[in-house]
Amino acid sequence: MEKKDSQPKWEVKVSTRLEKAISADQIFSVYKDFFGLNKWFPSLSTCYGIHGENGEVGCIRYCAGFSLPPESDGAGEAPVSWSKERLVAINPIERTLTYEIVDCNIGFKSYFSTVRIFPDEIDGQKGCKIEWFITVDQVERMRLEDLVKKYEVGLQRMAKKMEDALASS
């Protein structure tokens, strides 16, 4: 991907708390399936491995169907939004997963992200929290507030889907 060092980066942090008595370990056990994010992320219709073994640092996944609009292809029809993402680091003890976008058609020139899942107990109620940290070059055609809102909604829906699946199993 093209790097533009002169352009300021956007730094985003979104988080959500899972209310049911689901542990951070349980959530991480399903989230760490790097090639299976489409099982949980609401607007992601496709996700599969294109390089390496699932969960190994350096593996690359192809994702398509985001709620982020793709750049126009110039032919009048917008193609499907897609990205290729490389797993940079995974730490099952700390329950963190870091990845970067290596190619895409959604306007990200540089994108680096870490997801952290940790226990969060409030008033004796066990639960966990998911934090998603994103560093990305400013995106043409998009305001920072809009990007943050898309990630907040996506994370909340993903967490709910995971929580419901684990509570019913």
C-alpha positions as CSV (number, residue, x, y, z in Angstrom):
1,M,0.0,0.0,0.0
2,E,1.1,3.5,-0.7
3,K,2.5,5.3,2.4
4,K,2.1,9.1,2.9
5,D,4.1,10.2,5.9
6,S,3.3,13.9,5.4
7,Q,-0.4,13.2,6.1
8,P,-1.5,13.2,9.7
9,K,-2.9,9.9,11.0
10,W,-6.3,9.4,12.5
11,E,-6.2,7.5,15.8
12,V,-9.4,5.8,16.8
13,K,-10.4,3.8,19.9
14,V,-13.8,2.2,20.2
15,S,-15.0,-0.2,22.8
16,T,-17.9,-2.1,24.0
17,R,-18.8,-4.1,27.1
18,L,-20.4,-7.5,27.0
19,E,-23.1,-7.7,29.7
20,K,-23.7,-11.5,29.9
21,A,-21.4,-13.6,32.1
22,I,-19.1,-14.4,29.1
23,S,-15.4,-14.4,29.9
24,A,-12.7,-12.6,27.9
25,D,-11.1,-16.0,27.2
26,Q,-14.4,-17.2,25.6
27,I,-14.7,-14.2,23.4
28,F,-11.1,-14.3,22.4
29,S,-11.4,-18.0,21.5
30,V,-13.9,-17.1,18.7
31,Y,-12.4,-13.7,17.7
32,K,-8.9,-15.2,17.1
33,D,-10.2,-17.1,14.1
34,F,-8.6,-14.6,11.7
35,F,-10.0,-16.2,8.6
36,G,-13.5,-16.4,10.0
37,L,-14.4,-12.7,10.9
38,N,-17.4,-12.8,8.6
39,K,-19.1,-15.2,11.2
40,W,-19.2,-12.3,13.6
41,F,-18.8,-8.9,11.9
42,P,-22.3,-7.8,10.7
43,S,-21.6,-6.2,7.3
44,L,-18.8,-8.6,6.3
45,S,-20.1,-11.1,3.8
46,T,-16.8,-12.8,2.9
47,C,-13.6,-13.6,4.8
48,Y,-11.1,-16.3,3.9
49,G,-7.4,-17.0,4.0
50,I,-5.3,-16.2,0.9
51,H,-1.8,-16.8,2.4
52,G,-0.4,-18.8,5.3
53,E,-2.1,-20.8,8.1
54,N,-5.0,-19.3,10.0
55,G,-3.8,-17.6,13.2
56,E,-0.1,-17.6,12.3
57,V,1.7,-14.3,12.2
58,G,2.0,-13.2,8.6
59,C,-1.1,-15.0,7.3
60,I,-3.3,-12.8,5.1
61,R,-7.1,-12.8,4.8
62,Y,-9.4,-11.4,2.1
63,C,-12.5,-9.6,3.4
64,A,-15.4,-8.2,1.4
65,G,-18.7,-6.6,2.0
66,F,-18.0,-3.7,4.4
67,S,-20.3,-0.9,5.2
68,L,-17.4,1.4,4.1
69,P,-17.9,2.5,0.5
70,P,-15.4,1.5,-2.1
71,E,-13.6,3.9,-4.3
72,S,-15.3,4.2,-7.7
73,D,-13.9,2.0,-10.4
74,G,-14.5,4.8,-13.0
75,A,-17.1,2.7,-14.9
76,G,-20.1,4.1,-13.1
77,E,-20.7,1.1,-10.9
78,A,-19.2,0.7,-7.5
79,P,-17.4,-2.5,-6.9
80,V,-17.7,-4.6,-3.8
81,S,-15.7,-3.2,-0.9
82,W,-12.7,-5.4,-0.1
83,S,-9.4,-5.5,1.8
84,K,-6.5,-7.9,2.2
85,E,-5.3,-7.9,5.8
86,R,-2.1,-9.4,7.3
87,L,-2.0,-10.7,10.9
88,V,0.9,-8.9,12.5
89,A,0.8,-10.2,16.1
90,I,-1.4,-12.4,18.3
91,N,-1.1,-12.9,22.0
92,P,-3.5,-15.4,23.6
93,I,-2.3,-14.5,27.1
94,E,-3.0,-10.8,26.8
95,R,-5.9,-11.6,24.4
96,T,-4.7,-9.2,21.7
97,L,-4.7,-9.4,17.9
98,T,-3.0,-6.9,15.7
99,Y,-3.4,-6.7,11.9
100,E,-2.8,-4.3,9.0
101,I,-4.4,-3.7,5.7
102,V,-2.0,-4.4,2.9
103,D,-4.3,-3.7,0.0
104,C,-7.9,-2.4,-0.4
105,N,-10.4,-0.4,-2.4
106,I,-12.0,1.5,0.5
107,G,-9.6,4.4,0.6
108,F,-7.2,3.4,3.4
109,K,-3.7,4.2,2.4
110,S,-2.3,3.0,5.7
111,Y,-4.2,1.1,8.3
112,F,-3.0,-0.6,11.5
113,S,-5.3,-2.1,14.2
114,T,-5.1,-3.9,17.5
115,V,-8.1,-5.5,19.2
116,R,-7.8,-6.2,23.0
117,I,-10.3,-8.3,25.0
118,F,-10.1,-8.3,28.8
119,P,-12.2,-9.1,31.9
120,D,-14.4,-6.3,33.1
121,E,-16.4,-6.8,36.3
122,I,-18.9,-4.1,37.4
123,D,-20.8,-4.3,40.7
124,G,-20.0,-8.0,41.0
125,Q,-21.3,-8.8,37.5
126,K,-18.7,-10.6,35.4
127,G,-18.3,-9.7,31.8
128,C,-15.6,-8.5,29.4
129,K,-14.7,-5.6,27.3
130,I,-13.5,-5.3,23.7
131,E,-11.3,-2.4,22.7
132,W,-10.4,-1.7,19.1
133,F,-7.5,0.7,18.4
134,I,-7.1,1.9,14.8
135,T,-4.4,4.1,13.3
136,V,-5.1,5.1,9.7
137,D,-4.2,7.9,7.3
138,Q,-6.9,10.4,6.8
139,V,-9.4,9.0,4.4
140,E,-10.7,11.1,1.4
141,R,-14.4,11.2,1.1
142,M,-14.9,10.5,4.9
143,R,-15.0,12.4,8.1
144,L,-13.3,11.1,11.2
145,E,-16.6,11.1,13.2
146,D,-18.3,9.0,10.5
147,L,-15.5,6.4,10.6
148,V,-15.6,6.3,14.4
149,K,-19.4,5.7,14.3
150,K,-19.1,2.9,11.7
151,Y,-16.5,1.1,13.9
152,E,-18.5,1.7,17.1
153,V,-21.7,0.2,15.6
154,G,-19.8,-2.7,13.9
155,L,-18.0,-3.6,17.2
156,Q,-21.2,-3.5,19.2
157,R,-23.0,-5.7,16.7
158,M,-20.1,-8.1,16.5
159,A,-19.9,-8.3,20.3
160,K,-23.6,-9.0,20.6
161,K,-23.4,-11.7,18.0
162,M,-20.5,-13.4,19.8
163,E,-22.1,-13.0,23.2
164,D,-25.4,-14.5,22.0
165,A,-23.7,-17.5,20.3
166,L,-21.6,-18.3,23.4
167,A,-24.5,-17.8,25.8
168,S,-26.6,-20.3,23.9
169,S,-23.9,-23.0,23.6
